[in-house]
């Protein structure tokens, strides 16, 4: 009985262990299968970030498709409108132009300034107004040629009229066809004929009226920039407290410069003179000044010494450079090419133009204006600097011409040397019969022993 009990216990233990190992093996296989399935299915399905990007890309493509469709519809409508407008010639449009705005010139005695008055809208301008559609009207009578896209060819015509209402010019072609065209919108297929017969694109063509308009715009921009700078310079000074004495002191919030003011400096305030420029109004006396009257301009001794030295050297170099410039101008007037070449070469060799430029840069820096509303102190010096700047630019052109002449002379000398080398006789190396040393065939006597060279070997 004991033996059978031990056998049953042992066999039960072995069976349970076998079953447990089998279960563990099946669990491992099951987990591996699940992992393989998860990896396989994960490779077949997009990541959530990719899904989100696909949604965004689909939205963008749909939006692009809708916009493209809208653009196609709008282009068709514009083309239909273009055809309808081209079909309508001057016969179907009212034959009148907009009223021309006339500016009347006058003079204001109170403000002592010129102005222009417009009676249509009661507008007053204190600068000369631009002429309305002057450039467009100047195009009337010009020869143009238009590129027709369908025919892929250019057709010449003449501009005969201009309508301000729709900003179009009437072009009459050589074949008696007519067309109303907006030159600004169709500038890519419009060319204008110049006086010499050549053709240029419309965007590159400038009439006298357009040049004048641009000049007026540039002057107005410079005027507005000067007004802005003048107000900034006038308002840059801040009153500071002086604890040592009763002097009135000011400091610039732009450069940090400190200036001493006159005793009545606090009575002057900055105001607008009515034209957009700053002026200084005295609240006690009612006086008006356009140059800043608040300061006592005292120049530092060291700074004045530097200015004197720089101007002395500048005038010294200016004297010699001016002599070069006058000699060259006299030679040009007399058509003396030899003297012109001589002066240009002297300018290239001389150091005076370089010294003039260097001292001009230093003088410009030392005499730089701190404020445009200050009282003018160095008007004569500013004129000298202006002339020195002009002379420096002229000498730079002369130096460029001189360098070209030097290059030409170097090329000529090089060609002469090459020609001389080609014409030089070729010396043949021989041996003297007496001393057995090297000599030349063209020599009568041996340079080593002095023996007359009769035989060679």
C-alpha positions in Angstrom: 0.0 0.0 0.0 2.8 2.4 0.8 4.5 1.7 -2.4 1.3 2.3 -4.4 0.8 5.6 -2.6 4.3 6.8 -3.4 3.8 5.8 -7.0 0.5 7.8 -7.3 2.1 10.8 -5.6 5.1 10.7 -7.9 3.0 10.1 -11.1 0.6 13.0 -10.1 3.6 15.3 -9.6 5.2 14.4 -12.9 1.9 14.8 -14.8 1.2 18.2 -13.3 4.7 19.4 -14.2 4.2 18.2 -17.7 0.9 19.9 -18.0 2.3 23.1 -16.6 5.1 23.1 -19.1 2.7 22.5 -21.9 0.5 25.4 -20.7 3.5 27.7 -20.5 4.6 26.7 -24.0 1.1 27.3 -25.4 0.9 30.7 -23.6 4.3 31.7 -25.1 3.1 30.7 -28.5 -0.2 32.5 -28.1 1.5 35.7 -27.0 4.0 35.5 -29.8 1.2 35.0 -32.3 -0.7 38.0 -30.9 2.4 40.2 -31.1 3.1 39.1 -34.7 -0.5 39.9 -35.6 -0.3 43.3 -33.9 2.9 44.1 -35.7 1.5 43.0 -39.1 -1.8 44.9 -38.6 0.1 47.9 -37.4 2.2 47.9 -40.6 -1.0 47.8 -42.6 -2.7 50.7 -40.8 -1.4 54.3 -40.9 -0.1 56.1 -37.7 -2.4 58.6 -36.2 0.0 61.4 -37.1 -0.1 60.3 -40.8 -3.8 60.0 -40.6 -4.0 63.6 -39.4 -1.6 64.8 -42.1 -3.7 63.1 -44.7 -6.8 64.8 -43.5 -5.1 68.2 -43.7 -3.7 67.4 -47.1 -7.2 66.4 -48.3 -8.6 69.6 -47.0 -5.9 71.7 -48.7 -6.4 69.9 -52.0 -10.1 70.4 -51.9 -9.6 74.1 -51.1 -7.1 74.4 -54.0 -9.5 72.7 -56.3 -12.4 75.0 -55.3 -10.1 78.1 -55.7 -9.0 76.9 -59.1 -12.5 76.4 -60.2 -13.4 79.9 -59.0 -10.4 81.3 -60.8 -11.5 79.6 -64.0 -15.0 81.0 -63.7 -13.6 84.5 -62.9 -11.2 84.3 -65.9 -14.1 83.4 -68.2 -16.2 86.3 -66.9 -13.2 88.7 -67.3 -12.7 87.4 -70.8 -16.3 87.9 -71.7 -16.2 91.4 -70.2 -13.1 92.1 -72.2 -14.7 91.0 -75.4 -17.8 93.2 -74.7 -15.7 96.2 -73.9 -13.7 95.8 -77.1 -16.8 95.5 -79.1 -18.0 98.8 -77.7 -16.1 101.5 -79.6 -16.4 105.3 -79.3 -19.7 105.2 -81.1 -21.4 103.3 -78.3 -19.8 105.5 -75.5 -20.7 109.1 -74.7 -18.3 111.5 -76.3 -17.2 113.6 -73.4 -14.3 113.8 -71.0 -14.1 114.6 -67.3 -13.7 118.2 -66.3 -10.1 119.3 -66.1 -9.1 120.5 -62.7 -7.5 124.0 -63.0 -5.1 125.2 -60.4 -4.8 129.0 -60.0 -1.5 130.4 -58.9 -1.5 133.1 -56.2 0.6 134.7 -53.5 -0.2 134.9 -49.8 1.0 138.2 -48.4 0.4 137.2 -44.8 2.4 134.0 -45.0 4.7 135.4 -47.7 4.5 132.2 -49.7 3.2 131.0 -53.1 0.2 128.8 -53.2 -2.1 127.1 -55.7 -5.9 127.2 -55.4 -8.5 124.8 -56.9 -12.0 126.3 -57.3 -13.6 122.9 -57.9 -13.1 121.4 -54.5 -11.7 124.6 -52.7 -8.3 123.0 -52.1 -5.1 124.9 -51.4 -1.6 123.6 -51.9 1.6 125.3 -51.0 3.6 123.4 -53.6 3.1 123.2 -57.4 0.5 120.5 -58.0 0.9 117.6 -60.5 -0.9 117.9 -63.7 -3.7 115.4 -64.0 -3.1 112.6 -66.5 -0.3 114.6 -68.1 1.7 111.4 -69.0 -1.4 109.7 -70.4 -2.2 112.8 -72.6 1.4 113.0 -73.7 1.0 109.5 -75.2 -1.5 110.8 -77.8 0.1 110.7 -81.2 2.7 108.1 -80.2 3.4 105.1 -82.5 2.9 101.9 -80.6 2.7 98.2 -81.5 0.5 95.7 -79.7 1.2 92.0 -79.4 -1.9 89.9 -80.1 -1.7 86.7 -78.2 -4.0 84.6 -80.4 -2.3 85.7 -83.7 1.2 85.7 -81.9 2.3 88.7 -83.8 2.8 92.5 -83.4 0.5 95.1 -84.9 1.5 98.7 -85.3 -0.8 101.6 -84.6 -1.2 105.2 -83.4 -2.7 106.4 -80.2 -5.4 109.0 -81.1 -7.5 109.5 -77.9 -7.5 109.0 -74.1 -10.5 108.6 -71.8 -10.0 109.4 -68.2 -13.2 107.7 -67.1 -11.9 104.2 -67.8 -8.2 105.1 -68.2 -8.0 103.8 -71.7 -6.2 104.9 -74.9 -7.7 104.4 -78.4 -5.3 102.7 -80.8 -5.9 102.9 -84.5 -4.0 100.2 -86.4 -2.5 100.3 -89.8 -5.3 98.1 -91.2 -7.9 100.6 -89.9 -8.9 98.5 -87.0 -9.5 100.2 -83.7 -9.1 99.2 -80.0 -9.5 100.8 -76.6 -6.7 99.5 -74.3 -5.5 100.2 -70.8 -1.7 100.6 -71.3 -1.0 100.2 -67.6 -2.7 96.9 -67.3 -1.6 95.6 -70.7 2.0 96.9 -70.5 3.5 93.5 -71.1 2.3 93.4 -74.7 2.7 97.2 -75.6 5.8 98.8 -77.1 6.4 102.5 -77.9 8.5 103.8 -80.8 11.3 106.2 -79.9 12.5 109.2 -81.9 15.3 107.1 -83.4 12.9 104.5 -84.7 13.7 101.8 -82.1 11.0 100.2 -79.9 10.9 100.0 -76.1 8.5 98.4 -73.7 5.8 100.7 -72.3 7.0 100.4 -68.7 10.5 101.6 -69.8 9.2 104.6 -71.8 9.1 108.0 -70.0 7.5 111.1 -71.4 8.5 114.6 -70.2 5.4 114.8 -68.2 6.2 111.6 -66.3 9.7 112.8 -65.6 8.3 116.0 -64.2 5.8 114.2 -62.1 8.5 112.0 -60.6 10.6 115.1 -60.0 7.7 116.7 -58.1 7.2 113.6 -56.1 10.9 113.4 -55.2 10.9 117.1 -54.1 7.8 116.6 -52.0 9.4 113.5 -50.4 12.6 115.4 -49.6 10.5 118.3 -48.2 8.6 116.0 -45.9 11.8 114.3 -44.8 13.4 117.6 -44.1 10.4 118.7 -42.0 10.5 115.5 -40.0 14.2 115.9 -39.4 13.9 119.6 -38.5 11.2 118.8 -35.9 13.3 116.0 -34.4 16.4 118.2 -34.2 14.4 121.1 -32.6 12.8 118.8 -30.0 15.8 116.8 -29.1 17.1 119.2 -26.5 16.1 118.7 -22.9 16.7 121.2 -20.1 18.9 119.9 -17.3 19.4 121.3 -13.8 22.8 123.0 -13.0 23.5 122.8 -9.3 26.8 124.7 -9.5 25.7 128.0 -11.1 22.7 129.5 -12.7 23.7 128.7 -16.3 21.0 127.2 -18.5 22.2 123.8 -19.9 20.7 121.5 -22.4 21.4 117.9 -23.3 20.5 116.1 -26.6 18.5 112.9 -26.2 19.9 111.7 -29.6 23.7 112.3 -29.4 24.2 113.1 -25.7 25.8 116.5 -26.6 25.6 119.2 -23.9 25.1 122.9 -24.8 25.0 126.0 -22.8 22.0 128.2 -23.4 21.5 131.9 -23.3 19.9 133.5 -20.2 16.5 133.7 -21.9 16.6 130.3 -23.5 13.6 129.0 -21.5 11.4 131.7 -23.1 11.7 130.1 -26.5 9.3 127.2 -27.4 9.1 125.1 -30.6 5.9 125.6 -32.7 4.7 124.9 -36.2 5.1 127.9 -38.5 1.9 127.0 -40.5 3.8 125.3 -43.4 4.9 122.2 -41.5 8.3 123.6 -40.6 9.4 124.2 -37.0 9.9 127.7 -35.7 11.0 129.1 -32.3 8.5 131.4 -30.6 9.4 133.7 -27.7 6.5 133.7 -25.2 7.7 137.1 -23.7 8.4 139.2 -26.8 6.4 137.3 -29.4 9.4 137.1 -31.7 9.7 134.2 -34.2 13.0 132.6 -35.4 13.5 129.7 -37.7 17.1 129.1 -36.6 17.5 127.8 -33.0 18.3 131.0 -30.9 18.6 129.2 -27.5 22.3 128.2 -27.5 25.7 129.8 -27.1 27.8 127.9 -29.6 31.2 127.6 -28.0 33.6 125.3 -29.8 36.2 123.3 -27.8 39.8 124.5 -28.2 41.0 121.0 -29.1 38.2 120.5 -31.7 38.9 123.9 -33.2 42.6 123.1 -33.5 41.8 119.9 -35.3 39.5 121.7 -37.6 42.1 124.4 -38.4 44.8 121.7 -39.1 42.5 119.7 -41.3 41.3 122.7 -43.3 44.9 123.9 -43.7 46.0 120.6 -45.2 42.9 120.4 -47.3 43.5 123.8 -48.8 47.2 122.9 -49.4 46.2 119.8 -51.4 43.3 121.5 -53.0 45.7 124.1 -54.5 47.8 121.5 -56.3 44.8 119.3 -57.4 43.1 122.4 -58.8 46.3 123.1 -60.8 46.1 119.6 -62.3 42.4 120.0 -63.1 42.9 123.4 -64.8 45.9 122.2 -66.8 43.9 119.2 -68.0 40.9 121.4 -69.0 43.2 123.8 -70.9 44.7 120.8 -72.8 41.2 119.5 -73.6 40.1 123.0 -74.9 43.3 123.2 -77.1 42.9 119.5 -78.1 46.5 118.9 -77.0 46.5 115.2 -76.6 50.2 115.1 -75.5 49.6 117.5 -72.6 46.5 115.6 -71.6 48.4 112.3 -71.4 51.2 114.1 -69.5 48.8 115.6 -66.9 46.9 112.3 -66.5 50.2 110.4 -65.8 51.3 113.1 -63.3 47.9 112.8 -61.5 48.4 109.0 -61.2 51.9 109.4 -59.8 51.0 112.2 -57.4 49.8 111.7 -53.8 47.9 114.9 -53.7 44.6 113.5 -54.9 44.7 110.8 -52.2 45.6 113.3 -49.5 42.8 115.5 -50.7 40.3 112.7 -50.4 41.5 111.7 -46.9 41.4 115.2 -45.5 38.0 115.8 -47.2 36.6 112.9 -45.3 38.1 114.1 -42.0 36.8 117.7 -42.6 33.3 116.5 -43.5 33.2 114.5 -40.2 34.6 117.4 -38.1 32.2 120.0 -39.6 29.1 117.7 -39.6 25.9 119.6 -38.8 24.4 118.5 -35.5 21.0 120.0 -36.2 19.5 121.4 -39.3 17.8 124.2 -37.4 21.1 125.5 -35.9 22.4 128.9 -37.0 24.7 128.6 -40.0 28.3 129.1 -38.7 30.6 127.8 -41.5 29.0 128.7 -44.8 32.3 129.5 -46.5 33.8 126.2 -45.3 30.8 124.3 -46.5 31.3 125.8 -49.9 35.0 124.8 -49.9 34.1 121.3 -48.9 31.5 121.1 -51.6 34.0 122.2 -54.2 36.6 119.8 -52.8 34.1 117.0 -53.1 33.5 118.0 -56.8 37.2 118.2 -57.5 37.9 114.9 -55.9 35.3 113.2 -58.1 36.8 114.8 -61.2 40.3 113.7 -60.2 39.0 110.2 -59.7 37.9 110.1 -63.3 41.3 111.5 -64.4 43.1 108.8 -62.4 41.0 106.1 -64.2 41.9 107.6 -67.6 45.6 107.7 -66.5 45.6 104.1 -65.4 44.2 103.1 -68.8 47.1 105.0 -70.5 49.6 103.3 -68.3 48.1 99.9 -69.2 48.4 100.8 -72.9 52.0 101.8 -72.5 52.8 98.6 -70.7 51.2 96.6 -73.5 53.2 98.5 -76.1 56.4 97.9 -74.2 55.7 94.2 -73.8 55.0 93.9 -77.5 58.3 95.7 -78.4 60.3 93.4 -76.1 58.7 90.4 -77.6 59.5 91.6 -81.1 63.1 92.4 -80.0 63.5 88.9 -78.6 62.3 87.5 -81.9 64.8 89.6 -84.0 67.8 88.9 -81.7 70.3 86.6 -83.4 70.6 83.1 -82.0 74.1 82.4 -80.6 75.4 78.9 -81.3 77.6 77.3 -78.7 81.0 76.1 -80.1 84.4 75.0 -78.6 87.7 76.8 -79.1 90.3 74.7 -80.9 93.1 76.2 -78.8 91.7 76.1 -75.2 88.9 73.6 -75.7 86.4 75.9 -73.9 82.9 77.0 -74.9 82.7 80.1 -77.2 80.2 81.5 -79.6 80.2 81.2 -83.3 79.6 84.9 -84.0 82.7 85.9 -82.1 86.0 86.4 -83.9 88.3 85.8 -80.9 87.9 83.3 -78.1 86.8 85.2 -74.9 89.0 82.8 -72.8 92.4 82.6 -74.5 92.1 85.3 -77.2 93.0 82.8 -80.0 91.5 83.7 -83.3 88.7 81.3 -84.1 89.4 79.8 -87.4 88.3 76.2 -87.0 85.5 74.9 -84.8 84.5 71.5 -83.7 
